[in-house]
Amino acid sequence: MKIKIDEVKSVSGNISVAFSTDFGSAVATWSADIPKVGEEHDVELEIDEEFEWGNNVDVSGDRFSLNIKDGVIFLSASLISMADDGVAIIDINGTKTMIELEDCPMRPPLFISLNFGKLTLYPTNL
């Protein structure tokens, strides 16, 4: 996923970045050397949270979006596959990532809205 760095904070060796995309913005942990404000990076995402239908995931509209409010990240993505063991693959505007999703009553493809507290970005150096 292509992002632009809007703000950088480093506290006790932990780097966080405010970033923007074509479909929204959020804050995430940065897993590499400290970036500079204004830089653009291609990144992979890690959402380290378990999702449960009706709790922190639900049906969404048919567009990608990303925002943050009061420390909670809200993401709309396309659910493209769902395995029996709860592993799901979502597409975030062309970037695919895996999540754990319990009790999903519907089968893909469909747009879903997720809310979670922690996102980690890994630059791909492409």
N, CA, C and O atoms as a GROMACS GRO file, in nm:
protein
  504
    1MET      N    1   0.085  -0.117   0.000
    1MET     CA    2   0.000   0.000   0.000
    1MET      C    3   0.089   0.123   0.000
    1MET      O    4   0.188   0.128   0.072
    2LYS      N    5   0.054   0.219  -0.079
    2LYS     CA    6   0.129   0.343  -0.089
    2LYS      C    7   0.079   0.441   0.018
    2LYS      O    8  -0.040   0.469   0.027
    3ILE      N    9   0.174   0.493   0.099
    3ILE     CA   10   0.139   0.591   0.202
    3ILE      C   11   0.231   0.711   0.194
    3ILE      O   12   0.339   0.706   0.134
    4LYS      N   13   0.188   0.821   0.256
    4LYS     CA   14   0.271   0.941   0.272
    4LYS      C   15   0.282   0.967   0.422
    4LYS      O   16   0.182   0.967   0.493
    5ILE      N   17   0.405   0.991   0.469
    5ILE     CA   18   0.430   1.018   0.609
    5ILE      C   19   0.391   1.163   0.638
    5ILE      O   20   0.443   1.255   0.576
    6ASP      N   21   0.298   1.184   0.734
    6ASP     CA   22   0.252   1.317   0.770
    6ASP      C   23   0.315   1.369   0.899
    6ASP      O   24   0.331   1.489   0.917
    7GLU      N   25   0.351   1.276   0.990
    7GLU     CA   26   0.409   1.315   1.119
    7GLU      C   27   0.484   1.194   1.175
    7GLU      O   28   0.443   1.080   1.154
    8VAL      N   29   0.593   1.220   1.246
    8VAL     CA   30   0.674   1.114   1.304
    8VAL      C   31   0.697   1.144   1.451
    8VAL      O   32   0.729   1.257   1.488
    9LYS      N   33   0.682   1.041   1.535
    9LYS     CA   34   0.711   1.053   1.678
    9LYS      C   35   0.796   0.933   1.718
    9LYS      O   36   0.770   0.820   1.679
   10SER      N   37   0.901   0.961   1.798
   10SER     CA   38   0.986   0.855   1.848
   10SER      C   39   0.997   0.871   1.999
   10SER      O   40   1.048   0.971   2.049
   11VAL      N   41   0.949   0.770   2.072
   11VAL     CA   42   0.953   0.772   2.217
   11VAL      C   43   1.015   0.642   2.264
   11VAL      O   44   0.962   0.534   2.239
   12SER      N   45   1.128   0.653   2.333
   12SER     CA   46   1.200   0.536   2.386
   12SER      C   47   1.225   0.429   2.280
   12SER      O   48   1.212   0.310   2.307
   13GLY      N   49   1.261   0.473   2.161
   13GLY     CA   50   1.292   0.378   2.054
   13GLY      C   51   1.171   0.327   1.978
   13GLY      O   52   1.187   0.255   1.879
   14ASN      N   53   1.050   0.361   2.022
   14ASN     CA   54   0.928   0.321   1.952
   14ASN      C   55   0.888   0.433   1.857
   14ASN      O   56   0.870   0.547   1.899
   15ILE      N   57   0.874   0.398   1.730
   15ILE     CA   58   0.841   0.499   1.628
   15ILE      C   59   0.696   0.485   1.589
   15ILE      O   60   0.648   0.375   1.558
   16SER      N   61   0.625   0.597   1.591
   16SER     CA   62   0.488   0.596   1.538
   16SER      C   63   0.479   0.704   1.431
   16SER      O   64   0.547   0.806   1.437
   17VAL      N   65   0.394   0.678   1.333
   17VAL     CA   66   0.377   0.771   1.223
   17VAL      C   67   0.229   0.800   1.201
   17VAL      O   68   0.144   0.710   1.209
   18ALA      N   69   0.200   0.925   1.173
   18ALA     CA   70   0.070   0.960   1.118
   18ALA      C   71   0.091   0.955   0.967
   18ALA      O   72   0.190   1.008   0.916
   19PHE      N   73   0.000   0.891   0.895
   19PHE     CA   74   0.018   0.873   0.751
   19PHE      C   75  -0.114   0.892   0.679
   19PHE      O   76  -0.222   0.885   0.738
   20SER      N   77  -0.103   0.915   0.549
   20SER     CA   78  -0.224   0.930   0.468
   20SER      C   79  -0.212   0.843   0.343
   20SER      O   80  -0.102   0.810   0.298
   21THR      N   81  -0.328   0.807   0.290
   21THR     CA   82  -0.340   0.726   0.169
   21THR      C   83  -0.440   0.795   0.078
   21THR      O   84  -0.493   0.901   0.112
   22ASP      N   85  -0.467   0.736  -0.037
   22ASP     CA   86  -0.569   0.790  -0.127
   22ASP      C   87  -0.709   0.779  -0.068
   22ASP      O   88  -0.801   0.847  -0.116
   23PHE      N   89  -0.728   0.696   0.034
   23PHE     CA   90  -0.862   0.671   0.086
   23PHE      C   91  -0.877   0.702   0.235
   23PHE      O   92  -0.976   0.664   0.297
   24GLY      N   93  -0.778   0.771   0.294
   24GLY     CA   94  -0.790   0.812   0.434
   24GLY      C   95  -0.656   0.820   0.504
   24GLY      O   96  -0.551   0.814   0.440
   25SER      N   97  -0.661   0.833   0.637
   25SER     CA   98  -0.539   0.848   0.715
   25SER      C   99  -0.556   0.783   0.851
   25SER      O  100  -0.668   0.759   0.898
   26ALA      N  101  -0.441   0.756   0.915
   26ALA     CA  102  -0.443   0.694   1.048
   26ALA      C  103  -0.306   0.710   1.111
   26ALA      O  104  -0.220   0.782   1.059
   27VAL      N  105  -0.286   0.644   1.224
   27VAL     CA  106  -0.159   0.642   1.297
   27VAL      C  107  -0.121   0.496   1.315
   27VAL      O  108  -0.206   0.411   1.341
   28ALA      N  109   0.010   0.467   1.302
   28ALA     CA  110   0.056   0.329   1.313
   28ALA      C  111   0.196   0.325   1.372
   28ALA      O  112   0.268   0.425   1.374
   29THR      N  113   0.234   0.207   1.419
   29THR     CA  114   0.371   0.181   1.461
   29THR      C  115   0.453   0.160   1.333
   29THR      O  116   0.408   0.094   1.239
   30TRP      N  117   0.573   0.216   1.332
   30TRP     CA  118   0.661   0.206   1.216
   30TRP      C  119   0.770   0.105   1.248
   30TRP      O  120   0.838   0.118   1.349
   31SER      N  121   0.786   0.005   1.163
   31SER     CA  122   0.881  -0.103   1.189
   31SER      C  123   1.002  -0.094   1.097
   31SER      O  124   1.025  -0.184   1.015
   32ALA      N  125   1.079   0.014   1.110
   32ALA     CA  126   1.201   0.033   1.031
   32ALA      C  127   1.271   0.157   1.086
   32ALA      O  128   1.234   0.210   1.191
   33ASP      N  129   1.374   0.203   1.014
   33ASP     CA  130   1.442   0.326   1.054
   33ASP      C  131   1.344   0.443   1.046
   33ASP      O  132   1.246   0.439   0.972
   34ILE      N  133   1.372   0.546   1.124
   34ILE     CA  134   1.283   0.662   1.132
   34ILE      C  135   1.267   0.726   0.993
   34ILE      O  136   1.365   0.764   0.930
   35PRO      N  137   1.142   0.738   0.947
   35PRO     CA  138   1.118   0.803   0.817
   35PRO      C  139   1.115   0.955   0.835
   35PRO      O  140   1.116   1.007   0.946
   36LYS      N  141   1.111   1.024   0.723
   36LYS     CA  142   1.102   1.170   0.725
   36LYS      C  143   0.961   1.212   0.681
   36LYS      O  144   0.898   1.147   0.597
   37VAL      N  145   0.913   1.321   0.740
   37VAL     CA  146   0.784   1.376   0.702
   37VAL      C  147   0.787   1.410   0.553
   37VAL      O  148   0.884   1.468   0.504
   38GLY      N  149   0.682   1.373   0.484
   38GLY     CA  150   0.670   1.399   0.341
   38GLY      C  151   0.712   1.284   0.253
   38GLY      O  152   0.680   1.281   0.134
   39GLU      N  153   0.786   1.187   0.309
   39GLU     CA  154   0.828   1.072   0.231
   39GLU      C  155   0.708   0.985   0.194
   39GLU      O  156   0.609   0.978   0.268
   40GLU      N  157   0.719   0.920   0.080
   40GLU     CA  158   0.619   0.822   0.039
   40GLU      C  159   0.683   0.684   0.046
   40GLU      O  160   0.799   0.666   0.009
   41HIS      N  161   0.606   0.587   0.093
   41HIS     CA  162   0.656   0.451   0.107
   41HIS      C  163   0.550   0.352   0.062
   41HIS      O  164   0.430   0.376   0.074
   42ASP      N  165   0.596   0.239   0.010
   42ASP     CA  166   0.510   0.125  -0.013
   42ASP      C  167   0.524   0.038   0.112
   42ASP      O  168   0.636   0.006   0.152
   43VAL      N  169   0.412   0.000   0.174
   43VAL     CA  170   0.418  -0.073   0.300
   43VAL      C  171   0.328  -0.196   0.299
   43VAL      O  172   0.231  -0.204   0.224
   44GLU      N  173   0.364  -0.290   0.384
   44GLU     CA  174   0.276  -0.400   0.420
   44GLU      C  175   0.217  -0.367   0.556
   44GLU      O  176   0.279  -0.296   0.635
   45LEU      N  177   0.098  -0.420   0.583
   45LEU     CA  178   0.030  -0.390   0.709
   45LEU      C  179   0.018  -0.514   0.795
   45LEU      O  180   0.004  -0.626   0.745
   46GLU      N  181   0.022  -0.493   0.925
   46GLU     CA  182  -0.008  -0.600   1.019
   46GLU      C  183  -0.111  -0.546   1.118
   46GLU      O  184  -0.088  -0.448   1.188
   47ILE      N  185  -0.225  -0.613   1.119
   47ILE     CA  186  -0.331  -0.578   1.214
   47ILE      C  187  -0.332  -0.690   1.317
   47ILE      O  188  -0.383  -0.799   1.292
   48ASP      N  189  -0.277  -0.661   1.434
   48ASP     CA  190  -0.259  -0.763   1.536
   48ASP      C  191  -0.377  -0.761   1.634
   48ASP      O  192  -0.365  -0.716   1.748
   49GLU      N  193  -0.489  -0.810   1.585
   49GLU     CA  194  -0.610  -0.812   1.666
   49GLU      C  195  -0.701  -0.923   1.614
   49GLU      O  196  -0.702  -0.953   1.495
   50GLU      N  197  -0.776  -0.982   1.704
   50GLU     CA  198  -0.875  -1.081   1.662
   50GLU      C  199  -1.007  -1.008   1.641
   50GLU      O  200  -1.045  -0.921   1.719
   51PHE      N  201  -1.075  -1.046   1.534
   51PHE     CA  202  -1.201  -0.981   1.499
   51PHE      C  203  -1.316  -1.078   1.519
   51PHE      O  204  -1.305  -1.197   1.491
   52GLU      N  205  -1.426  -1.024   1.569
   52GLU     CA  206  -1.547  -1.102   1.589
   52GLU      C  207  -1.664  -1.027   1.527
   52GLU      O  208  -1.687  -0.910   1.557
   53TRP      N  209  -1.736  -1.097   1.440
   53TRP     CA  210  -1.849  -1.037   1.370
   53TRP      C  211  -1.947  -0.979   1.471
   53TRP      O  212  -1.984  -1.045   1.568
   54GLY      N  213  -1.989  -0.855   1.448
   54GLY     CA  214  -2.084  -0.788   1.536
   54GLY      C  215  -2.018  -0.719   1.655
   54GLY      O  216  -2.082  -0.639   1.723
   55ASN      N  217  -1.893  -0.749   1.680
   55ASN     CA  218  -1.821  -0.684   1.789
   55ASN      C  219  -1.731  -0.573   1.734
   55ASN      O  220  -1.752  -0.455   1.763
   56ASN      N  221  -1.631  -0.610   1.656
   56ASN     CA  222  -1.542  -0.510   1.598
   56ASN      C  223  -1.531  -0.523   1.445
   56ASN      O  224  -1.436  -0.474   1.384
   57VAL      N  225  -1.629  -0.589   1.385
   57VAL     CA  226  -1.638  -0.599   1.239
   57VAL      C  227  -1.784  -0.615   1.198
   57VAL      O  228  -1.861  -0.683   1.266
   58ASP      N  229  -1.819  -0.552   1.087
   58ASP     CA  230  -1.957  -0.559   1.038
   58ASP      C  231  -1.957  -0.528   0.888
   58ASP      O  232  -1.852  -0.496   0.831
   59VAL      N  233  -2.073  -0.537   0.825
   59VAL     CA  234  -2.088  -0.503   0.684
   59VAL      C  235  -2.063  -0.353   0.667
   59VAL      O  236  -2.097  -0.273   0.754
   60SER      N  237  -2.003  -0.317   0.554
   60SER     CA  238  -1.972  -0.178   0.525
   60SER      C  239  -2.027  -0.141   0.388
   60SER      O  240  -2.084  -0.224   0.318
   61GLY      N  241  -2.007  -0.014   0.352
   61GLY     CA  242  -2.042   0.031   0.217
   61GLY      C  243  -1.946  -0.032   0.118
   61GLY      O  244  -1.867  -0.120   0.154
   62ASP      N  245  -1.951   0.011  -0.006
   62ASP     CA  246  -1.869  -0.053  -0.109
   62ASP      C  247  -1.749   0.033  -0.150
   62ASP      O  248  -1.717   0.041  -0.269
   63ARG      N  249  -1.684   0.096  -0.052
   63ARG     CA  250  -1.564   0.173  -0.084
   63ARG      C  251  -1.462   0.159   0.028
   63ARG      O  252  -1.497   0.131   0.143
   64PHE      N  253  -1.336   0.178  -0.007
   64PHE     CA  254  -1.229   0.170   0.091
   64PHE      C  255  -1.224   0.300   0.170
   64PHE      O  256  -1.243   0.408   0.115
   65SER      N  257  -1.199   0.289   0.300
   65SER     CA  258  -1.180   0.409   0.382
   65SER      C  259  -1.092   0.374   0.501
   65SER      O  260  -1.084   0.258   0.544
   66LEU      N  261  -1.027   0.477   0.555
   66LEU     CA  262  -0.937   0.462   0.668
   66LEU      C  263  -0.939   0.591   0.747
   66LEU      O  264  -0.918   0.699   0.692
   67ASN      N  265  -0.965   0.580   0.878
   67ASN     CA  266  -0.956   0.698   0.965
   67ASN      C  267  -0.934   0.654   1.109
   67ASN      O  268  -0.944   0.536   1.142
   68ILE      N  269  -0.905   0.751   1.193
   68ILE     CA  270  -0.880   0.723   1.333
   68ILE      C  271  -0.955   0.826   1.416
   68ILE      O  272  -0.959   0.944   1.383
   69LYS      N  273  -1.015   0.778   1.526
   69LYS     CA  274  -1.087   0.867   1.616
   69LYS      C  275  -1.069   0.814   1.758
   69LYS      O  276  -1.099   0.698   1.786
   70ASP      N  277  -1.020   0.900   1.846
   70ASP     CA  278  -0.998   0.864   1.986
   70ASP      C  279  -0.913   0.738   2.002
   70ASP      O  280  -0.940   0.654   2.088
   71GLY      N  281  -0.811   0.724   1.918
   71GLY     CA  282  -0.719   0.611   1.926
   71GLY      C  283  -0.769   0.482   1.864
   71GLY      O  284  -0.700   0.380   1.869
   72VAL      N  285  -0.889   0.484   1.805
   72VAL     CA  286  -0.945   0.366   1.740
   72VAL      C  287  -0.936   0.386   1.589
   72VAL      O  288  -0.978   0.488   1.536
   73ILE      N  289  -0.882   0.285   1.520
   73ILE     CA  290  -0.868   0.289   1.375
   73ILE      C  291  -0.991   0.224   1.313
   73ILE      O  292  -1.032   0.115   1.354
   74PHE      N  293  -1.049   0.291   1.215
   74PHE     CA  294  -1.165   0.240   1.141
   74PHE      C  295  -1.122   0.217   0.997
   74PHE      O  296  -1.072   0.308   0.931
   75LEU      N  297  -1.143   0.096   0.949
   75LEU     CA  298  -1.099   0.056   0.815
   75LEU      C  299  -1.213  -0.015   0.743
   75LEU      O  300  -1.274  -0.107   0.798
   76SER      N  301  -1.240   0.028   0.621
   76SER     CA  302  -1.333  -0.045   0.535
   76SER      C  303  -1.251  -0.112   0.427
   76SER      O  304  -1.171  -0.048   0.358
   77ALA      N  305  -1.271  -0.244   0.412
   77ALA     CA  306  -1.193  -0.324   0.319
   77ALA      C  307  -1.283  -0.430   0.257
   77ALA      O  308  -1.396  -0.450   0.301
   78SER      N  309  -1.232  -0.495   0.156
   78SER     CA  310  -1.306  -0.602   0.091
   78SER      C  311  -1.262  -0.736   0.147
   78SER      O  312  -1.143  -0.770   0.144
   79LEU      N  313  -1.356  -0.813   0.199
   79LEU     CA  314  -1.329  -0.949   0.244
   79LEU      C  315  -1.329  -1.037   0.119
   79LEU      O  316  -1.432  -1.052   0.053
   80ILE      N  317  -1.211  -1.096   0.088
   80ILE     CA  318  -1.203  -1.172  -0.037
   80ILE      C  319  -1.200  -1.323  -0.017
   80ILE      O  320  -1.233  -1.398  -0.109
   81SER      N  321  -1.160  -1.369   0.103
   81SER     CA  322  -1.170  -1.512   0.128
   81SER      C  323  -1.179  -1.536   0.277
   81SER      O  324  -1.135  -1.456   0.359
   82MET      N  325  -1.240  -1.652   0.310
   82MET     CA  326  -1.265  -1.687   0.449
   82MET      C  327  -1.244  -1.836   0.463
   82MET      O  328  -1.312  -1.915   0.397
   83ALA      N  329  -1.150  -1.877   0.550
   83ALA     CA  330  -1.124  -2.019   0.572
   83ALA      C  331  -1.204  -2.069   0.693
   83ALA      O  332  -1.245  -1.989   0.777
   84ASP      N  333  -1.225  -2.198   0.701
   84ASP     CA  334  -1.300  -2.256   0.812
   84ASP      C  335  -1.234  -2.233   0.948
   84ASP      O  336  -1.302  -2.233   1.051
   85ASP      N  337  -1.101  -2.213   0.948
   85ASP     CA  338  -1.030  -2.192   1.075
   85ASP      C  339  -1.032  -2.047   1.122
   85ASP      O  340  -0.967  -2.014   1.221
   86GLY      N  341  -1.107  -1.959   1.053
   86GLY     CA  342  -1.120  -1.820   1.094
   86GLY      C  343  -1.019  -1.726   1.033
   86GLY      O  344  -1.020  -1.606   1.062
   87VAL      N  345  -0.931  -1.776   0.948
   87VAL     CA  346  -0.835  -1.689   0.881
   87VAL      C  347  -0.903  -1.629   0.758
   87VAL      O  348  -0.954  -1.700   0.672
   88ALA      N  349  -0.901  -1.497   0.752
   88ALA     CA  350  -0.964  -1.426   0.641
   88ALA      C  351  -0.858  -1.343   0.569
   88ALA      O  352  -0.761  -1.298   0.630
   89ILE      N  353  -0.879  -1.323   0.442
   89ILE     CA  354  -0.792  -1.233   0.365
   89ILE      C  355  -0.877  -1.115   0.323
   89ILE      O  356  -0.985  -1.130   0.266
   90ILE      N  357  -0.823  -0.996   0.354
   90ILE     CA  358  -0.892  -0.874   0.314
   90ILE      C  359  -0.806  -0.799   0.213
   90ILE      O  360  -0.684  -0.808   0.213
   91ASP      N  361  -0.874  -0.724   0.128
   91ASP     CA  362  -0.809  -0.640   0.028
   91ASP      C  363  -0.834  -0.496   0.068
   91ASP      O  364  -0.949  -0.453   0.082
   92ILE      N  365  -0.725  -0.421   0.086
   92ILE     CA  366  -0.734  -0.280   0.123
   92ILE      C  367  -0.683  -0.199   0.004
   92ILE      O  368  -0.565  -0.164  -0.003
   93ASN      N  369  -0.771  -0.170  -0.088
   93ASN     CA  370  -0.737  -0.092  -0.207
   93ASN      C  371  -0.617  -0.150  -0.282
   93ASN      O  372  -0.528  -0.077  -0.325
   94GLY      N  373  -0.616  -0.282  -0.299
   94GLY     CA  374  -0.510  -0.349  -0.373
   94GLY      C  375  -0.404  -0.415  -0.287
   94GLY      O  376  -0.322  -0.491  -0.340
   95THR      N  377  -0.403  -0.390  -0.158
   95THR     CA  378  -0.309  -0.453  -0.066
   95THR      C  379  -0.383  -0.560   0.013
   95THR      O  380  -0.485  -0.533   0.075
   96LYS      N  381  -0.329  -0.681   0.010
   96LYS     CA  382  -0.396  -0.791   0.080
   96LYS      C  383  -0.324  -0.819   0.211
   96LYS      O  384  -0.202  -0.813   0.219
   97THR      N  385  -0.404  -0.851   0.314
   97THR     CA  386  -0.348  -0.889   0.444
   97THR      C  387  -0.442  -0.989   0.509
   97THR      O  388  -0.561  -0.996   0.477
   98MET      N  389  -0.387  -1.068   0.602
   98MET     CA  390  -0.467  -1.168   0.672
   98MET      C  391  -0.510  -1.116   0.808
   98MET      O  392  -0.438  -1.042   0.874
   99ILE      N  393  -0.630  -1.156   0.848
   99ILE     CA  394  -0.682  -1.126   0.982
   99ILE      C  395  -0.748  -1.253   1.035
   99ILE      O  396  -0.778  -1.346   0.960
  100GLU      N  397  -0.770  -1.255   1.165
  100GLU     CA  398  -0.849  -1.362   1.226
  100GLU      C  399  -0.990  -1.308   1.246
  100GLU      O  400  -1.009  -1.205   1.310
  101LEU      N  401  -1.089  -1.380   1.191
  101LEU     CA  402  -1.227  -1.335   1.195
  101LEU      C  403  -1.318  -1.450   1.240
  101LEU      O  404  -1.327  -1.553   1.173
  102GLU      N  405  -1.383  -1.430   1.352
  102GLU     CA  406  -1.474  -1.531   1.407
  102GLU      C  407  -1.620  -1.496   1.377
  102GLU      O  408  -1.656  -1.379   1.368
  103ASP      N  409  -1.701  -1.599   1.361
  103ASP     CA  410  -1.847  -1.588   1.348
  103ASP      C  411  -1.894  -1.506   1.229
  103ASP      O  412  -1.996  -1.438   1.237
  104CYS      N  413  -1.823  -1.512   1.119
  104CYS     CA  414  -1.864  -1.440   0.999
  104CYS      C  415  -1.986  -1.510   0.938
  104CYS      O  416  -1.976  -1.624   0.894
  105PRO      N  417  -2.103  -1.442   0.935
  105PRO     CA  418  -2.225  -1.508   0.886
  105PRO      C  419  -2.238  -1.509   0.734
  105PRO      O  420  -2.321  -1.581   0.679
  106MET      N  421  -2.157  -1.428   0.666
  106MET     CA  422  -2.168  -1.415   0.521
  106MET      C  423  -2.042  -1.466   0.454
  106MET      O  424  -1.936  -1.476   0.516
  107ARG      N  425  -2.055  -1.496   0.328
  107ARG     CA  426  -1.940  -1.542   0.250
  107ARG      C  427  -1.891  -1.430   0.160
  107ARG      O  428  -1.970  -1.348   0.114
  108PRO      N  429  -1.761  -1.428   0.134
  108PRO     CA  430  -1.704  -1.326   0.047
  108PRO      C  431  -1.754  -1.343  -0.096
  108PRO      O  432  -1.805  -1.449  -0.131
  109PRO      N  433  -1.741  -1.242  -0.178
  109PRO     CA  434  -1.682  -1.113  -0.146
  109PRO      C  435  -1.786  -1.016  -0.088
  109PRO      O  436  -1.903  -1.019  -0.127
  110LEU      N  437  -1.742  -0.934   0.002
  110LEU     CA  438  -1.824  -0.826   0.054
  110LEU      C  439  -1.734  -0.725   0.124
  110LEU      O  440  -1.624  -0.758   0.168
  111PHE      N  441  -1.782  -0.602   0.135
  111PHE     CA  442  -1.707  -0.499   0.206
  111PHE      C  443  -1.740  -0.507   0.354
  111PHE      O  444  -1.856  -0.524   0.393
  112ILE      N  445  -1.634  -0.495   0.435
  112ILE     CA  446  -1.653  -0.499   0.580
  112ILE      C  447  -1.587  -0.377   0.643
  112ILE      O  448  -1.495  -0.317   0.588
  113SER      N  449  -1.636  -0.342   0.759
  113SER     CA  450  -1.582  -0.232   0.838
  113SER      C  451  -1.520  -0.292   0.963
  113SER      O  452  -1.587  -0.364   1.037
  114LEU      N  453  -1.392  -0.262   0.988
  114LEU     CA  454  -1.323  -0.313   1.105
  114LEU      C  455  -1.284  -0.195   1.194
  114LEU      O  456  -1.256  -0.086   1.144
  115ASN      N  457  -1.281  -0.217   1.326
  115ASN     CA  458  -1.224  -0.118   1.415
  115ASN      C  459  -1.130  -0.188   1.511
  115ASN      O  460  -1.160  -0.295   1.563
  116PHE      N  461  -1.014  -0.124   1.533
  116PHE     CA  462  -0.908  -0.187   1.610
  116PHE      C  463  -0.814  -0.080   1.664
  116PHE      O  464  -0.822   0.036   1.626
  117GLY      N  465  -0.725  -0.121   1.754
  117GLY     CA  466  -0.638  -0.026   1.821
  117GLY      C  467  -0.495  -0.021   1.775
  117GLY      O  468  -0.427   0.079   1.800
  118LYS      N  469  -0.445  -0.125   1.708
  118LYS     CA  470  -0.303  -0.126   1.674
  118LYS      C  471  -0.280  -0.170   1.530
  118LYS      O  472  -0.331  -0.272   1.485
  119LEU      N  473  -0.200  -0.089   1.462
  119LEU     CA  474  -0.163  -0.116   1.324
  119LEU      C  475  -0.011  -0.098   1.314
  119LEU      O  476   0.043   0.000   1.367
  120THR      N  477   0.057  -0.191   1.248
  120THR     CA  478   0.200  -0.181   1.228
  120THR      C  479   0.228  -0.178   1.078
  120THR      O  480   0.172  -0.256   1.002
  121LEU      N  481   0.317  -0.086   1.038
  121LEU     CA  482   0.356  -0.072   0.898
  121LEU      C  483   0.498  -0.121   0.879
  121LEU      O  484   0.587  -0.090   0.958
  122TYR      N  485   0.519  -0.198   0.772
  122TYR     CA  486   0.650  -0.251   0.735
  122TYR      C  487   0.683  -0.201   0.595
  122TYR      O  488   0.620  -0.246   0.499
  123PRO      N  489   0.779  -0.111   0.581
  123PRO     CA  490   0.813  -0.065   0.446
  123PRO      C  491   0.872  -0.179   0.363
  123PRO      O  492   0.953  -0.257   0.413
  124THR      N  493   0.830  -0.186   0.237
  124THR     CA  494   0.877  -0.293   0.149
  124THR      C  495   1.005  -0.254   0.076
  124THR      O  496   1.069  -0.338   0.013
  125ASN      N  497   1.043  -0.126   0.084
  125ASN     CA  498   1.162  -0.072   0.016
  125ASN      C  499   1.158  -0.092  -0.134
  125ASN      O  500   1.261  -0.111  -0.199
  126LEU      N  501   1.037  -0.087  -0.190
  126LEU     CA  502   1.022  -0.096  -0.336
  126LEU      C  503   1.035   0.041  -0.399
  126LEU      O  504   1.025   0.054  -0.521
   0.00000   0.00000   0.00000
